[in-house]
Amino acid sequence: MDAANPIAVATNSADPDQHRLLRLILYDALASEAMGTLTTGVFLVGFALALGASNLAIGVLAAVPFSVQLLQIPAVLLVERLRSRRDISVWSTAFGRAFLFGAAVAPLLGPGYAIVALIVSLAVYQAMAAIAGCAWNSWMRDLVPPSQYGRFFGRRTMATTALSISLALFAGFLIDSWKRFAPNQAVFGYSMLFAVSAVIGFVGVYLLHITPDSPMPPAEKFDNPFALLLAPLREANFRRLIIFLASWNFAANLAAPFFTVYMLKSLGYPLTTVLALTIGSQLANLAGLGLWGTLSDRFSNKAVLEIVAPLFLICTFAWTLTGLPWLQPMVLYLLIAIHIFMGIATAGVGLATGNIAMKLSPAGQATAYLAANSVISAGFAAAAPVLGGVFADFFASHQLTLSLHWAGGAKDVRMQVLNFQSWTFYFAITCVLGLYALHRLSFVEEPSGSAERLVFRRLLLEAGRWSVHSLSSAAGLLRVVHLPRLP
């Protein structure tokens, strides 16, 4: 069996139906990732700026993906009423992705209307994705064997991350080439990307349509439909998980949206340098997924979080050191290290938080449980950068420094060890809030086959052995650039 093959890892070749099922899930993920790469991030911002969008319009575009998560509440009721998760996923994604064509033709509407069309099209697309995601999460909860969550979804994420990196570089090259070819019509380069992404998105719809459905267990009777939505909050352990994930998402999103802003404006790095650092972080993320996926299955998601969450906070705090005057000659090297280790940590955090929520959701009730977690976490994730923007001017006009002063002898020596100003305040606050989130994680119970302390110790040994033999070797570098082979 090929360890690099997500399908071979996840299923036995003697079970062709399961083999085909997991292959379809992976292909759909690749189509969705390709579509998302071309319609979000740098390309979405570039498209909006080319249309003449204001800062407010760009802010609205950034807020839409979080805001529409509230639609998962009625989506839960829809799933429980219709009890056909595949049909809901297929029709919702098809309707939403059709609006990507609307975004593609936005430049034809003229000034003023173009940016409105882009916002409306993206809002409908994201809203339908939220409804489809509610049904899809529950559907996958029953399709993929729980014992294979970590390995299969880890390998799946490795494949989609590799595709995202490659496609982003290729699309960026095409946009730059189009700008040189038609400098006065640069906006239509982005239009073509959105049109292509819509076509790819409908390929994903077809893959969802031919993926086998999984019958839902008999519905539990609720006199009040809101009782269904409140059920996850009444279950003590899942409520503790929601508190951890909400506090963690708030802490992480207080700082993460401003890393790029800080590098461009405060540190003055050119866009190419920032892009190179970002790709380095994505490659490290790709390398770490294989490790964390295997270890989360072998030990527990909570044990993985107890390693990667502190690593993420250490990397976040390291950002505050980039403002120290005596470290300026080494800042770029420090940023390289931060991006590499943060990429590895983010891989573990993303995989383990998703898996633990899925694992702790009771069979037959996963729709409500996962939706409650998504809605609450998205709400806190959306609130954090908004509050950051509200207090940005306050922190920009304040500074907090800590220095060590050695007096005596021929010369006094003074050295700054901390220097908080502007965005670095957020990086420090994130660490404090992140420590609180880790405290909340300690109350979450996840079944793991042995004592928690022993699990944690063994996981550390396995992680160290993997990193020594893979991350620091040629084989480890090959893991980064190797796409899983598909049958």
C-alpha positions in Angstrom: 0.0 0.0 0.0 1.4 3.4 -1.0 1.6 5.7 2.1 1.6 8.7 -0.2 -1.8 7.8 -1.6 -4.7 9.2 0.4 -7.1 6.6 -1.1 -4.8 3.7 -0.4 -4.3 4.9 3.1 -8.0 5.4 3.7 -9.4 2.2 2.3 -8.6 -1.4 1.3 -8.4 -2.2 -2.4 -10.7 -5.2 -1.7 -13.6 -2.7 -1.1 -14.1 -1.1 -4.5 -17.2 0.8 -3.5 -15.4 2.5 -0.6 -12.4 3.1 -2.8 -14.5 4.9 -5.4 -16.4 6.8 -2.7 -13.2 8.3 -1.2 -11.8 9.0 -4.6 -14.9 11.1 -5.5 -14.6 13.0 -2.2 -11.0 13.8 -3.0 -11.8 14.9 -6.6 -14.6 17.2 -5.4 -12.2 18.7 -2.9 -9.7 19.4 -5.6 -12.3 21.1 -7.8 -13.6 23.2 -4.9 -10.0 24.2 -3.9 -9.3 25.3 -7.5 -12.5 27.3 -7.6 -11.7 28.9 -4.2 -8.1 29.8 -5.1 -9.2 31.8 -8.1 -12.1 33.6 -6.3 -10.6 34.5 -2.9 -7.6 36.1 -1.3 -5.2 38.1 -3.5 -7.3 37.6 -6.7 -10.6 38.8 -5.1 -8.9 41.8 -3.6 -7.1 42.5 -7.0 -10.4 42.2 -8.8 -12.2 44.6 -6.4 -9.4 47.2 -6.7 -9.4 46.9 -10.5 -13.2 47.7 -10.3 -12.4 50.8 -8.2 -13.6 49.4 -4.8 -13.3 51.6 -1.7 -11.8 50.3 1.6 -15.4 49.9 2.9 -16.3 47.7 -0.1 -13.2 45.5 0.5 -14.1 45.3 4.2 -17.6 44.1 3.3 -16.1 41.5 0.9 -13.9 40.2 3.8 -16.8 40.1 6.2 -19.2 38.1 4.0 -17.8 34.6 4.5 -18.1 34.9 8.2 -21.5 36.6 8.2 -23.2 34.0 6.0 -22.4 31.2 8.5 -25.5 32.3 10.4 -27.4 30.6 7.5 -26.3 27.3 9.0 -29.1 27.7 11.6 -32.0 27.4 9.1 -29.8 25.0 7.1 -29.9 22.6 10.0 -33.7 22.7 10.0 -33.8 22.2 6.3 -31.5 19.1 6.5 -33.6 17.6 9.3 -36.8 18.2 7.4 -35.7 16.9 4.0 -33.2 14.4 5.2 -31.4 14.3 1.9 -28.0 15.8 2.4 -26.6 15.0 -1.0 -29.5 16.8 -2.8 -29.2 19.9 -0.5 -25.4 20.0 -1.2 -25.8 19.6 -4.9 -28.6 22.2 -5.5 -27.2 24.7 -3.1 -23.7 24.6 -4.6 -25.1 24.7 -8.1 -27.2 27.8 -7.4 -24.4 29.6 -5.6 -21.7 28.9 -8.1 -23.9 30.2 -10.9 -23.4 33.6 -9.4 -19.6 33.4 -10.1 -20.6 34.1 -13.7 -22.3 37.2 -12.4 -19.1 38.3 -10.7 -17.2 37.6 -13.9 -19.4 40.0 -16.0 -19.4 42.7 -13.3 -17.0 45.0 -15.3 -19.5 45.2 -18.1 -22.0 47.0 -15.8 -20.0 50.2 -15.6 -18.7 52.3 -12.6 -20.7 52.1 -9.4 -22.7 49.1 -10.4 -19.7 46.8 -11.0 -18.6 46.6 -7.4 -22.2 46.2 -6.2 -22.6 43.2 -8.6 -19.3 41.7 -7.3 -20.4 42.0 -3.6 -23.9 40.6 -4.3 -22.6 37.8 -6.4 -20.0 36.8 -3.8 -22.6 37.1 -1.0 -25.0 34.7 -2.7 -22.2 32.3 -3.6 -20.9 32.2 0.0 -24.4 32.0 1.4 -25.2 28.9 -0.7 -21.9 27.5 0.2 -22.7 27.8 3.9 -26.0 26.0 3.5 -24.4 23.3 1.4 -21.5 23.0 3.9 -23.9 22.3 6.7 -25.3 19.3 4.8 -21.9 18.2 3.5 -20.2 18.1 6.9 -22.9 15.8 8.3 -22.9 13.7 5.1 -19.1 13.2 5.3 -19.4 12.5 9.1 -21.3 9.3 8.1 -19.5 8.5 4.9 -15.9 8.4 6.1 -15.0 5.9 8.8 -14.1 7.7 12.1 -10.9 5.7 12.4 -9.6 7.3 9.1 -10.6 10.9 9.7 -7.0 12.1 10.4 -5.2 10.2 7.6 -7.8 10.7 4.9 -8.7 14.3 5.5 -5.0 15.1 6.2 -3.9 13.6 2.8 -6.9 15.3 1.2 -5.8 18.7 2.6 -2.2 18.0 1.4 -3.5 17.5 -2.1 -5.7 20.6 -2.1 -2.9 22.7 -0.6 -0.4 21.6 -3.2 -3.0 22.4 -5.9 -3.8 25.8 -4.4 -0.1 26.8 -4.3 0.6 25.7 -7.9 -2.6 27.2 -9.3 -2.1 30.5 -7.5 1.4 30.9 -9.0 0.1 30.0 -12.5 -2.9 32.3 -12.2 -0.7 35.2 -10.9 1.6 34.7 -14.0 -1.5 34.8 -16.3 -2.8 38.0 -14.7 0.6 39.7 -15.0 0.9 38.6 -18.6 -2.6 39.9 -19.3 -1.8 43.3 -17.8 1.2 43.6 -20.1 -0.9 42.5 -23.1 -3.9 44.8 -22.3 -2.9 47.3 -19.7 -6.1 49.3 -20.1 -8.3 46.2 -19.7 -6.6 44.6 -16.7 -9.9 44.0 -14.9 -11.0 41.5 -17.6 -8.1 39.2 -16.6 -9.8 38.7 -13.3 -13.1 38.2 -15.1 -11.6 35.3 -17.0 -10.4 33.8 -13.7 -13.8 34.0 -12.2 -15.5 32.5 -15.3 -13.0 29.6 -15.3 -13.5 29.1 -11.6 -17.3 28.8 -12.2 -16.8 26.1 -14.8 -14.5 24.2 -12.4 -17.1 24.7 -9.7 -19.8 22.9 -11.8 -17.4 20.0 -12.3 -17.4 19.8 -8.5 -21.3 19.8 -8.5 -21.3 16.9 -10.9 -18.9 15.0 -8.6 -21.1 15.6 -5.7 -24.1 14.4 -7.7 -22.5 11.0 -8.4 -21.1 10.5 -4.9 -23.2 7.9 -3.1 -25.7 9.2 -0.6 -25.9 8.0 3.0 -29.3 7.6 4.6 -29.8 9.6 7.8 -30.9 7.7 10.9 -34.5 8.2 12.1 -35.0 11.8 13.2 -35.3 12.5 16.9 -38.6 14.2 17.7 -38.4 17.8 18.9 -41.5 19.6 19.9 -39.7 22.9 19.3 -37.4 23.1 16.3 -35.0 25.4 18.3 -34.5 22.5 20.7 -32.6 20.8 17.8 -30.3 23.8 17.6 -29.8 24.0 21.3 -29.1 20.3 21.8 -25.3 20.7 21.2 -25.1 23.4 23.9 -26.9 21.1 26.4 -24.3 18.4 26.0 -21.6 19.3 28.5 -18.5 18.0 26.7 -19.5 19.5 23.3 -20.3 22.8 25.0 -16.8 22.8 26.4 -15.4 22.2 22.9 -17.4 25.1 21.5 -16.0 27.4 24.2 -12.5 26.3 23.3 -13.0 26.7 19.6 -14.7 30.1 19.9 -12.0 31.5 22.2 -9.3 30.1 19.9 -10.8 31.5 16.8 -11.2 34.9 18.4 -7.6 35.0 19.5 -6.2 33.8 16.2 -8.2 36.1 14.1 -7.3 39.1 16.2 -3.8 38.9 14.8 -3.8 36.8 11.6 -5.6 39.3 9.3 -2.9 41.9 10.0 0.3 39.9 9.4 0.4 40.9 5.7 -0.6 44.5 6.5 2.2 44.6 9.1 4.8 43.3 6.7 3.8 45.7 3.8 3.2 48.9 5.8 5.2 48.7 9.1 8.2 46.6 7.9 8.1 47.9 4.3 8.7 44.7 2.5 7.8 44.5 -1.2 4.8 42.3 -2.3 7.1 39.7 -3.8 8.9 39.1 -0.5 5.6 38.8 1.3 4.3 36.3 -1.3 7.5 34.2 -1.0 7.1 34.0 2.8 3.5 33.1 2.4 4.3 30.3 0.0 7.0 29.0 2.3 4.4 28.9 5.1 2.0 27.0 2.8 4.7 24.5 1.9 5.5 23.9 5.6 1.7 23.5 6.2 1.7 20.9 3.5 4.6 19.0 5.0 3.0 19.1 8.5 -0.3 17.7 7.4 1.0 14.1 6.9 2.5 14.1 10.4 -0.5 15.5 12.2 -3.1 13.4 10.3 -1.3 10.2 11.2 -0.7 11.2 14.8 -4.3 12.4 15.4 -5.5 8.9 14.4 -2.9 7.1 16.4 -3.3 9.2 19.6 -6.0 11.9 19.7 -6.8 15.3 18.3 -6.6 16.9 21.7 -3.0 15.6 22.2 -2.1 17.1 18.8 -3.6 20.4 19.8 -1.6 20.5 23.0 1.5 20.6 20.8 0.5 22.7 17.8 -1.5 25.4 19.6 1.4 26.5 21.9 3.7 26.4 18.8 1.3 28.7 17.0 1.2 31.1 20.0 5.1 31.1 20.2 5.2 32.0 16.6 2.7 34.8 17.1 4.6 36.2 20.0 7.8 36.1 17.8 6.2 38.7 15.5 6.5 41.2 18.4 10.3 40.8 18.2 10.5 42.1 14.7 10.1 45.7 15.9 13.3 45.6 18.1 16.0 47.9 16.7 18.9 45.6 17.4 17.2 42.7 15.6 16.6 44.6 12.3 19.5 43.0 10.4 18.0 39.5 11.2 14.3 40.3 10.8 14.0 38.6 7.4 15.5 35.4 8.8 13.3 35.6 11.8 10.2 35.9 9.5 11.3 32.9 7.5 11.5 30.8 10.7 8.2 32.2 11.9 6.4 31.4 8.6 7.8 27.8 8.5 6.9 26.9 12.1 3.6 28.7 11.9 2.7 26.8 8.7 3.4 23.5 10.5 1.4 24.6 13.5 -1.5 25.8 11.5 -1.7 22.5 9.7 -2.1 20.7 13.0 -4.6 23.2 14.4 -6.8 23.2 11.4 -6.9 19.4 11.0 -7.3 18.6 14.7 -10.0 21.2 15.4 -12.1 20.0 12.5 -11.6 16.4 13.4 -12.4 16.7 17.1 -15.6 18.5 16.3 -16.6 15.8 13.9 -15.5 13.1 16.3 -17.5 14.4 19.2 -20.7 14.9 17.2 -23.1 12.1 17.9 -24.0 9.9 15.0 -27.4 11.0 13.5 -27.1 14.5 15.1 -23.9 15.7 13.5 -25.8 18.3 11.4 -26.9 20.3 14.4 -23.7 19.8 16.3 -21.3 20.8 13.5 -23.6 23.7 12.5 -23.7 25.1 16.1 -19.9 24.9 16.3 -19.5 26.6 12.9 -21.9 29.4 13.6 -20.5 30.2 17.0 -16.8 29.9 15.9 -17.5 32.0 12.8 -19.2 34.7 14.9 -16.2 35.1 17.2 -13.8 34.9 14.2 -15.7 37.7 12.5 -15.8 39.9 15.7 -12.1 39.7 16.3 -10.8 41.6 13.2 -13.7 44.1 13.5 -12.6 45.0 17.0 -9.1 45.1 15.8 -10.0 47.7 13.2 -12.0 49.7 15.8 -9.0 50.0 18.2 -6.3 50.2 15.5 -6.0 54.0 15.8 -5.7 53.8 19.6 -2.8 51.3 19.5 -1.2 53.2 16.6 -0.7 56.2 18.9 0.6 54.2 21.9 3.8 52.4 22.6 5.0 50.0 25.3 8.6 49.1 25.7 10.7 47.0 28.1 14.5 47.5 28.3 17.3 46.0 30.2 19.9 48.5 31.4 23.4 47.5 32.6 25.1 50.3 34.4 28.7 50.5 35.6 32.1 50.0 34.2 33.4 51.9 31.2 30.1 52.0 29.3 26.4 51.6 30.1 24.4 49.1 28.0 20.7 49.4 27.3 18.8 46.8 25.2 15.1 46.7 24.3 13.6 43.2 24.9 10.0 44.2 24.1 8.6 46.9 21.9 4.8 46.9 21.4 3.3 49.4 19.0 0.5 49.4 16.5 -0.1 45.8 15.2 2.4 44.2 17.6 -0.1 44.9 20.4 -2.5 42.6 18.7 0.2 39.9 18.4 0.8 40.0 22.2 -2.9 40.1 23.1 -3.4 37.1 20.8 -0.9 35.1 22.9 -2.7 36.0 26.2 -6.1 35.1 24.7 -4.6 31.9 23.2 -3.4 30.8 26.6 -7.0 31.2 27.9 -8.2 29.1 25.0 -5.7 26.3 25.9 -7.0 26.4 29.4 -10.5 25.7 28.0 -9.1 22.9 25.9 -8.0 21.1 29.1 -11.7 20.6 30.0 -12.6 18.9 26.7 -12.7 15.1 26.9 -11.8 13.0 23.8 -11.7 9.2 23.9 -8.1 8.1 23.2 -6.9 4.5 24.0 -4.6 5.4 26.9 -4.0 7.9 29.6 -3.8 11.4 28.4 -0.3 12.2 29.8 1.1 9.0 28.3 -0.5 9.8 24.9 1.0 13.3 25.0 4.5 12.0 25.8 4.4 9.3 23.1 3.1 11.9 20.6 6.0 14.2 21.3 8.4 11.3 20.6 6.7 10.4 17.4 6.6 14.0 16.2 10.3 14.4 17.0 11.2 11.2 15.2 9.2 12.3 12.1 10.6 15.8 12.0 14.2 14.5 12.2 13.8 11.9 9.5 11.5 13.8 7.2 11.5 17.6 7.6 15.3 17.8 7.7 15.9 15.3 4.9 15.5 15.0 1.2 12.6 12.7 1.7 10.9 15.4 3.8 11.4 17.9 1.0 9.8 15.4 -1.5 6.8 15.1 0.8 6.3 18.9 0.3 6.1 18.8 -3.5 4.7 15.3 -4.0 1.0 15.1 -5.0 -0.7 11.9 -3.8 -1.1 9.4 -6.6 -4.7 8.7 -7.5 -5.9 5.4 -8.9 
